[in-house]
Amino acid sequence: MSRITRLESLSDERLDVYARLTDHQLRARVEAQRGVLVAESRLVVDVALDAGVRPVSFLVDERQASSCAGLLDRAGDDVPAFVLPHDQMKLLTGYNVTRGFLCAMERPAPRSVEEVTAGARRVALVEDLVDVTNVGALFRSAAALGADAVVLSPRCADPLVRRAVRTSMGTVFQVPWARAERADWPRATIGGLRERGFAVYAMALEPGAVALDDPSLLASERRALVFGSEGPGLARETVEACDRPVVIPMSHDVDSLNVAACSAVAFWQLFR
């Protein structure tokens, strides 16, 4: 079981990882040479531990300590569990989201595109999303609706920053993902999937785009969907590297959905 350490104040320097370090500082922090992430709430921490992510420390509201004992039992006695008085925990930004339980964890080792897509039949590719909430929401939809892997462009936001992990409800630890090499995006990455039998569809507002419910999109057993950034969408080179563009039919002169909503609709139609 974790080593229980009672603290009196959030200002204790041992809590910097939870209260004062930015996401950039956490990524750069030398812990097992891979940096640190912060998972918030018992549900998310439980998912992360199930996925084999290694805990560095816990931060627990004293009112939650007894109910969290099962999670603390899953860590070795070399992993400290810092327990704070309730009034101090409430000073933590986002307390209502954390539910009084946080865990600093080692960032998992990076994986290659080839590794995460080996044996996959349904792959999501994400180009240059900058909003980490959208990244987390897309992962949650991917996990719920049948994606086997997610591939990120080199400039896509980090799925392991605190808000993305929280929004994903921990699914960033369940769905295998990798970041494409800069030299390979987009043509070599997409071309590699096509060579392995994937039909690759660009979710893009393009002339002649096929409606998402067109039966011809189901012809291939292996399917990959490519989603673009919140503003400009997919780059021209990315669209041209795909087999065909696809759109979701709209009403009331609405031209598109938020990328997180779009991904959920597309996954439901083509990944189930």
Solvent accessible surface area in square Angstrom, and as a share of the most:
residue,aa,sasa,rsa
1,M,105,0.47
2,S,6,0.04
3,R,121,0.44
4,I,76,0.38
5,T,32,0.19
6,R,160,0.58
7,L,10,0.05
8,E,136,0.61
9,S,40,0.26
10,L,20,0.10
11,S,83,0.54
12,D,35,0.18
13,E,139,0.62
14,R,125,0.45
15,L,0,0.00
16,D,40,0.21
17,V,13,0.07
18,Y,5,0.02
19,A,38,0.29
20,R,108,0.39
21,L,43,0.22
22,T,77,0.45
23,D,52,0.27
24,H,126,0.56
25,Q,83,0.37
26,L,6,0.03
27,R,93,0.34
28,A,69,0.54
29,R,99,0.36
30,V,120,0.69
31,E,50,0.22
32,A,56,0.43
33,Q,163,0.72
34,R,93,0.34
35,G,1,0.01
36,V,2,0.01
37,L,3,0.01
38,V,2,0.01
39,A,0,0.00
40,E,4,0.02
41,S,16,0.10
42,R,91,0.33
43,L,96,0.48
44,V,1,0.01
45,V,0,0.00
46,D,54,0.28
47,V,26,0.15
48,A,0,0.00
49,L,20,0.10
50,D,103,0.53
51,A,49,0.38
52,G,57,0.54
53,V,12,0.07
54,R,152,0.56
55,P,27,0.17
56,V,45,0.26
57,S,8,0.05
58,F,0,0.00
59,L,0,0.00
60,V,0,0.00
61,D,0,0.00
62,E,80,0.36
63,R,170,0.62
64,Q,45,0.20
65,A,23,0.18
66,S,100,0.64
67,S,66,0.42
68,C,1,0.01
69,A,34,0.27
70,G,51,0.49
71,L,19,0.09
72,L,2,0.01
73,D,81,0.42
74,R,113,0.41
75,A,7,0.06
76,G,39,0.38
77,D,104,0.54
78,D,107,0.55
79,V,15,0.08
80,P,20,0.13
81,A,0,0.00
82,F,15,0.06
83,V,4,0.02
84,L,1,0.00
85,P,29,0.18
86,H,33,0.15
87,D,92,0.48
88,Q,38,0.17
89,M,0,0.00
90,K,117,0.50
91,L,119,0.59
92,L,8,0.04
93,T,126,0.73
94,G,34,0.33
95,Y,35,0.13
96,N,119,0.61
97,V,62,0.36
98,T,0,0.00
99,R,144,0.53
100,G,0,0.00
101,F,0,0.00
102,L,0,0.00
103,C,0,0.00
104,A,1,0.01
105,M,0,0.00
106,E,25,0.11
107,R,34,0.13
108,P,56,0.35
109,A,54,0.42
110,P,126,0.79
111,R,106,0.39
112,S,53,0.34
113,V,20,0.12
114,E,119,0.53
115,E,93,0.42
116,V,7,0.04
117,T,0,0.00
118,A,73,0.56
119,G,69,0.67
120,A,5,0.04
121,R,107,0.39
122,R,15,0.06
123,V,0,0.00
124,A,0,0.00
125,L,0,0.00
126,V,2,0.01
127,E,7,0.03
128,D,28,0.14
129,L,0,0.00
130,V,114,0.66
131,D,60,0.31
132,V,37,0.21
133,T,52,0.30
134,N,14,0.07
135,V,2,0.01
136,G,0,0.00
137,A,26,0.20
138,L,1,0.01
139,F,0,0.00
140,R,126,0.46
141,S,19,0.12
142,A,0,0.00
143,A,39,0.30
144,A,78,0.60
145,L,40,0.20
146,G,34,0.32
147,A,13,0.10
148,D,57,0.30
149,A,0,0.00
150,V,0,0.00
151,V,0,0.00
152,L,1,0.00
153,S,0,0.00
154,P,24,0.15
155,R,169,0.62
156,C,7,0.04
157,A,18,0.14
158,D,17,0.09
159,P,0,0.00
160,L,8,0.04
161,V,11,0.06
162,R,43,0.16
163,R,127,0.46
164,A,0,0.00
165,V,0,0.00
166,R,51,0.19
167,T,35,0.20
168,S,0,0.00
169,M,61,0.27
170,G,0,0.00
171,T,14,0.08
172,V,3,0.02
173,F,23,0.10
174,Q,105,0.47
175,V,9,0.05
176,P,44,0.28
177,W,50,0.18
178,A,1,0.01
179,R,81,0.29
180,A,4,0.03
181,E,118,0.53
182,R,167,0.61
183,A,102,0.79
184,D,55,0.28
185,W,37,0.13
186,P,10,0.07
187,R,115,0.42
188,A,58,0.45
189,T,11,0.06
190,I,0,0.00
191,G,23,0.22
192,G,25,0.24
193,L,2,0.01
194,R,104,0.38
195,E,154,0.69
196,R,87,0.32
197,G,47,0.45
198,F,7,0.03
199,A,16,0.12
200,V,0,0.00
201,Y,6,0.02
202,A,0,0.00
203,M,21,0.09
204,A,15,0.11
205,L,113,0.56
206,E,37,0.17
207,P,128,0.81
208,G,76,0.73
209,A,23,0.18
210,V,20,0.12
211,A,37,0.29
212,L,7,0.04
213,D,88,0.46
214,D,47,0.25
215,P,107,0.67
216,S,50,0.32
217,L,0,0.00
218,L,78,0.39
219,A,90,0.69
220,S,28,0.18
221,E,110,0.49
222,R,81,0.30
223,R,18,0.07
224,A,0,0.00
225,L,0,0.00
226,V,0,0.00
227,F,2,0.01
228,G,9,0.08
229,S,18,0.11
230,E,68,0.30
231,G,68,0.65
232,P,126,0.79
233,G,26,0.25
234,L,22,0.11
235,A,52,0.40
236,R,133,0.49
237,E,80,0.36
238,T,0,0.00
239,V,14,0.08
240,E,97,0.43
241,A,7,0.06
242,C,10,0.06
243,D,62,0.32
244,R,79,0.29
245,P,28,0.18
246,V,0,0.00
247,V,35,0.20
248,I,25,0.13
249,P,81,0.51
250,M,66,0.30
251,S,78,0.50
252,H,175,0.78
253,D,151,0.78
254,V,75,0.43
255,D,96,0.50
256,S,55,0.35
257,L,71,0.35
258,N,84,0.43
259,V,17,0.10
260,A,16,0.12
261,A,45,0.35
262,C,19,0.11
263,S,0,0.00
264,A,31,0.24
265,V,59,0.34
266,A,0,0.00
267,F,0,0.00
268,W,135,0.47
269,Q,53,0.24
270,L,2,0.01
271,F,5,0.02
272,R,158,0.58
